[in-house]
Amino acid sequence: MLGTVTLDQLKVLVTIEETGSFSAAGRKLKRAQSAISHAVMTLENLQRVQLFDRSGRAPVLTEAGRALASQARQVLRQAELFERTASAIASGLEPELTFSVDSMVPSEPVIRTLATLQQRFPDLTVTLFTEALGGAERRVRSGSAALGLCMLFPVQVQDLQAYPVTSIELVPVVAPAHPLAQETRRLEREVLAEHVQLVLTDPESKGGGPSYSVVSPRVWRFVDLGRRLEFLLAGFGWATMPLHLVEPHLRSGSLQRLPIEDPSILPGSIPIYAVHQRARPLGTAARSLLQDLQELSA
């Protein structure tokens, strides 16, 4: 019961609108027509609103009746959602799943697994955060995300449970008009250090972020991966970029791969982990999402 209104009364009103008459609503709800009429009259008296015009051969919804029938339909949908959500929570499903994804992570596996999750748990509230470098791990550590997808840098991670789910390949690239693209010398550290290096950085890291794989004293630091790509295409410097992001530009010729073999500059394949707090076990939906990510990787 909602104040003086019951869900049953709202259901009767909506059914009449859908079927077109009191008698048809009675048949659909398996009730006598007199019971339908009584429910409507009670609703009208309680709300002091005339829902039906009874001047003709059959009652017809008034303008107010049509407006309130539309509102009643919304209330009934929310009531059904409330019951389904309560039942799911009682069976172990978390009320909400918050998922955080690092900007370096390819979108395709995230999209595929989230689509599967929506099909499996259509009423689950999912909140997705796409983060700058380091943001997904930080959000999981703070407890504002249950599950994260990120790279794990060489730090202590005893508080996190990590599962390898995929990897990305980093490749050194530059615009064709950049001087490095014309170099005939071997591209060793001394040559690379003569040019601006475009570096992705953690916006909350002290000192400008990680310094490994940075070989140039002339560094431009970017929080946004897309912005760094724009500056690469414009020829402002060189960088190591995820292959899945620059592959179309390599095919079109708008970027050129640099012949660098130094493993301290070019780390090659970087593992991506799904992480959660060890002290915070995953709920049903988060475990399902993690399993799908692992299966997709396999």
C-alpha positions in Angstrom: 0.0 0.0 0.0 1.3 3.5 -0.9 -0.4 5.9 1.4 -4.1 5.4 0.5 -3.3 3.8 -2.8 -2.7 0.0 -3.2 -0.7 -1.6 -6.0 -3.7 -3.7 -6.8 -5.8 -0.6 -7.5 -3.1 0.7 -9.8 -2.9 -2.6 -11.6 -6.7 -2.5 -12.2 -6.4 1.0 -13.7 -3.6 0.0 -16.0 -5.3 -3.2 -17.1 -8.5 -1.3 -18.0 -6.5 1.1 -20.1 -4.7 -1.8 -21.8 -7.8 -3.9 -22.5 -10.2 -1.1 -23.2 -13.1 -2.0 -20.9 -14.0 -3.0 -17.3 -15.2 -6.4 -18.5 -12.1 -7.1 -20.5 -9.9 -6.1 -17.5 -12.0 -8.5 -15.3 -11.4 -11.4 -17.7 -7.7 -10.7 -17.8 -7.4 -10.4 -14.0 -9.9 -13.3 -13.5 -12.2 -11.1 -11.4 -15.8 -10.2 -11.6 -16.7 -6.9 -13.3 -18.2 -5.7 -10.1 -14.9 -6.1 -8.3 -13.2 -4.1 -11.0 -15.8 -1.3 -10.7 -15.4 -1.3 -7.0 -11.6 -1.0 -7.2 -11.9 2.0 -9.6 -14.5 3.8 -7.5 -12.4 3.3 -4.4 -9.4 4.8 -6.1 -11.5 7.7 -7.4 -12.9 8.4 -4.0 -9.6 8.2 -2.2 -7.8 10.5 -4.7 -10.8 12.7 -5.3 -10.2 12.5 -9.1 -12.6 11.3 -11.7 -10.7 8.7 -13.7 -13.5 7.7 -16.1 -16.3 9.5 -18.0 -19.4 7.4 -17.5 -21.8 9.6 -19.6 -21.7 7.2 -22.6 -22.5 3.5 -23.0 -19.1 2.5 -21.6 -16.8 4.3 -19.2 -13.9 6.1 -21.0 -10.7 7.4 -19.4 -10.7 11.1 -18.7 -7.6 13.2 -19.4 -6.7 12.9 -15.7 -7.3 9.2 -15.9 -4.9 8.7 -18.8 -2.2 10.8 -17.1 -2.6 8.8 -13.8 -2.7 5.5 -15.7 0.7 6.4 -17.2 2.0 7.2 -13.7 0.5 3.9 -12.4 2.3 1.9 -15.0 5.7 3.4 -13.9 4.9 2.7 -10.3 4.1 -1.0 -11.1 7.3 -1.3 -13.1 9.3 0.0 -10.2 7.5 -2.3 -7.8 8.3 -5.3 -10.0 12.0 -4.2 -10.2 12.0 -3.8 -6.4 10.8 -7.3 -5.9 13.2 -8.8 -8.4 16.2 -6.9 -7.0 15.3 -7.9 -3.4 15.0 -11.5 -4.5 18.4 -11.4 -6.3 20.1 -9.8 -3.3 18.6 -12.4 -1.0 20.1 -15.1 -3.2 23.6 -13.5 -3.0 23.8 -11.0 -5.8 25.4 -7.7 -4.8 23.1 -4.6 -5.0 25.6 -2.8 -7.3 28.8 -3.7 -9.1 31.4 -0.9 -9.6 34.0 -1.8 -12.2 37.1 0.4 -12.9 39.1 0.1 -16.1 42.6 1.6 -16.9 42.9 3.6 -20.1 45.5 1.2 -21.4 43.1 -1.8 -21.4 41.6 -2.7 -24.8 37.9 -1.9 -24.9 36.8 -5.0 -26.8 37.0 -7.6 -24.0 35.4 -5.1 -21.6 32.5 -4.5 -23.9 32.0 -8.2 -24.6 32.0 -9.2 -21.0 29.8 -6.4 -19.8 27.3 -7.3 -22.5 27.2 -10.8 -21.2 26.9 -9.6 -17.6 23.9 -7.4 -18.6 22.2 -10.4 -20.2 22.9 -12.6 -17.2 21.8 -10.0 -14.6 19.5 -7.5 -16.4 18.4 -5.7 -13.2 21.9 -5.3 -11.7 23.1 -1.7 -11.4 26.6 -1.5 -12.9 28.8 1.6 -12.6 31.8 1.8 -14.9 34.8 4.1 -14.4 37.4 4.5 -17.1 40.5 5.8 -15.5 43.8 7.5 -16.2 47.0 5.5 -15.6 46.9 4.1 -12.1 43.3 5.2 -11.4 41.7 1.7 -11.6 44.1 0.2 -9.1 43.7 3.2 -6.8 39.9 3.0 -7.0 40.0 -0.7 -6.0 42.4 0.0 -3.1 40.1 2.8 -1.8 37.1 0.5 -1.9 35.1 2.6 -4.4 35.3 -0.2 -7.0 34.9 -3.9 -6.4 36.8 -5.0 -9.4 39.5 -3.3 -11.6 41.4 -3.9 -14.8 44.8 -2.5 -14.8 48.6 -2.9 -15.2 50.4 -3.6 -11.9 53.5 -1.6 -11.5 56.5 -2.9 -9.5 55.0 -2.0 -6.1 53.9 -4.1 -3.1 50.4 -5.6 -3.9 49.8 -7.8 -0.9 46.5 -6.2 -0.3 45.2 -7.0 -3.8 44.3 -10.3 -5.4 45.4 -10.2 -9.0 44.4 -12.4 -11.9 46.0 -12.1 -15.4 43.3 -11.7 -18.0 45.0 -10.3 -21.1 48.1 -8.4 -22.3 48.9 -5.5 -24.5 51.9 -5.0 -26.8 53.6 -1.6 -26.7 55.3 -0.4 -29.8 57.5 2.7 -30.4 55.9 5.1 -33.0 56.4 8.5 -34.5 54.8 10.6 -37.2 56.4 10.2 -40.7 57.4 13.9 -40.8 59.2 13.6 -37.4 63.1 13.7 -37.7 63.3 10.2 -36.0 61.4 8.8 -39.0 64.2 10.0 -41.2 67.1 8.7 -39.0 69.6 6.4 -40.6 71.5 5.9 -37.4 70.7 3.1 -35.0 68.0 4.3 -32.7 69.8 3.8 -29.4 69.3 5.8 -26.2 71.6 8.6 -27.2 69.6 9.2 -30.4 66.2 9.0 -28.8 67.3 11.4 -26.0 67.7 14.2 -28.6 63.9 14.3 -29.1 60.8 14.9 -27.1 59.3 11.8 -25.6 55.6 11.8 -25.0 54.9 9.9 -21.8 51.6 8.7 -20.2 51.6 9.6 -16.5 49.6 8.9 -13.4 47.9 12.3 -12.5 48.1 11.6 -8.8 51.7 10.3 -8.7 54.3 12.5 -7.0 57.2 13.6 -9.1 55.4 13.3 -12.4 54.9 9.6 -12.5 57.0 6.5 -13.3 60.3 7.1 -15.0 61.1 3.7 -16.4 61.2 3.5 -20.2 61.8 7.3 -20.2 65.1 8.0 -21.9 64.8 11.6 -23.0 65.4 14.6 -20.8 62.7 16.4 -22.8 59.5 14.8 -21.6 55.9 15.9 -22.2 53.6 14.1 -19.8 49.9 13.2 -20.6 47.1 12.0 -18.4 44.8 11.2 -21.4 45.9 8.5 -23.8 43.8 9.9 -26.7 45.4 13.4 -26.2 48.9 11.8 -26.4 47.9 10.1 -29.6 46.8 13.4 -31.1 50.2 15.0 -30.3 52.0 12.0 -31.8 50.0 12.3 -35.0 50.9 16.0 -35.0 54.6 15.2 -34.9 55.5 16.7 -31.5 57.5 13.6 -30.3 57.8 9.9 -30.1 56.2 7.4 -27.7 55.6 3.8 -27.0 51.8 3.1 -27.5 49.5 0.2 -27.2 49.5 -1.6 -30.5 45.7 -2.0 -30.5 45.3 1.8 -30.5 47.9 2.7 -33.2 47.5 -0.2 -35.6 45.0 1.7 -37.8 47.4 4.6 -38.0 50.3 2.3 -38.8 48.3 0.8 -41.7 47.3 4.2 -43.0 50.8 5.5 -42.7 49.9 8.4 -40.4 52.3 6.8 -37.8 55.5 4.9 -38.4 57.0 2.2 -36.2 60.5 2.9 -34.9 63.2 0.2 -35.0 64.0 0.1 -31.3 65.3 -3.2 -29.7 66.4 -2.0 -26.3 64.2 -4.0 -23.8 64.6 -1.3 -21.2 62.8 1.1 -23.5 60.5 -1.3 -25.3 59.0 -3.7 -22.7 57.0 -5.6 -25.3 54.0 -7.4 -23.9 52.5 -6.0 -20.7 50.1 -8.1 -18.7 46.7 -6.7 -17.7 45.3 -8.0 -14.4 41.8 -8.1 -12.9 42.2 -7.0 -9.2 40.2 -6.8 -6.1 40.9 -6.4 -2.4 41.9 -9.6 -0.7 39.8 -8.5 2.3 36.7 -7.8 0.2 35.5 -11.0 -1.4 33.8 -10.6 -4.8 30.0 -10.9 -5.1 28.1 -13.1 -7.5 28.1 -10.7 -10.4 31.8 -9.6 -9.9 32.8 -13.3 -9.8 30.8 -13.9 -13.0 32.5 -10.9 -14.7 35.9 -12.1 -13.6 35.3 -15.6 -14.9 34.2 -14.2 -18.3 37.3 -12.1 -18.6 39.5 -15.0 -17.8 37.7 -17.3 -20.3 37.8 -14.7 -23.0 41.6 -14.3 -22.5 42.1 -18.1 -22.6 
